[in-house]
């Protein structure tokens, strides 16, 4: 028997039914040397740990294709990569080890949008899936309850021929209360997702699968590789103040925000700091909701203060302290936090439907409003695109927020021309640095450049940017550039 499914009431046991139990080494040995392995994991949490470590220790000559929908922990991003077992990878990497292997092209790395990779795996021919390896807090013969993230797990499990479930006893069983697993139908019969508000629940607390797919259950007891966020800097606080001023003006200006404000913040120390600082913003009697891909520590202050009506995401990207805070009171937080698959949490139609104000960071942006989120000097990969493209393109108001310089002011992050573009000038509406705000909606390219240079560039670099702009605008061109001169900024 598969036991009662979570829809029939809370799951009270970790295991239901006569399930095939294997150890991690047996599961690894069963995976073909050139297999395509789909894993759970998003925001460095909820990923399998034991089987990747066993694959890293495998003495066979492995050439795996590894696919996950967001960043994962060190067991995959360091140990498995260092072992040389990974030949190809999608769609995000996070560690120094993985970054170096990507830039040396030892790993063929492909960057994809977080919202789309499930469909690309299942229907789009991106890979030919062999096995899915996922982490769970409970499992039956044809279902499991995910742990701290969802990502594209439902699509991956559906697409794979076989399934291994890592049953992690370190993760609390109470996490089941957070999940809302809804799987959009396959095209061309896919209808609208029936979600009328970010806090609504429309799905199940478990992921179902065909019972014959289950190749084995591996018992584990291992923590996630959680985030470490730095303390907010003076620049972070100034950016937060500038963003708060812009949001206050936007709420007064647009009737869309008369009753509610939907926010999204990108992952990272800046995004986390912005979440924490915005709890001081006066939203009046509006409902404030979070509709994004990651719940970070900075949201807990707003939740605990009753200033956030709900938070919808696909992952709990938390620090150790944040995880303890959640795990100590999961059921209370489950009243306000909902975890969804990434093809719902990052769905373009829902981002549009809820009128989200999306706030994401980047490596740099140029004077015309093109944004580079992934490549230093246009060529060296840092991490990956993640879900920033989903929100930048589809948010009602798209904001790029970052400090105007890095390396203690030695390098400008506002440049004449970015040599790698992840988000074009059509995708981002507002730029915020510690220097100020450039709202470029309704402006022509040169007008955008003038506002970005004046409002966002650091004073140490502003004269040089002005000189560049003055010189190139002497030409009769819609978006005037001097490519050779722009390249000198990267020397």
Order of alpha helices (4+ residues) and beta strands (2+ residues): alpha-beta-alpha-beta-beta-alpha-beta-alpha-beta-beta-alpha-beta-beta-beta-alpha-beta-alpha-beta-beta-alpha-beta-beta-alpha-alpha-beta-alpha-alpha-beta-beta-beta-beta-beta-alpha-beta-beta-beta-beta-beta-beta-alpha-alpha-alpha
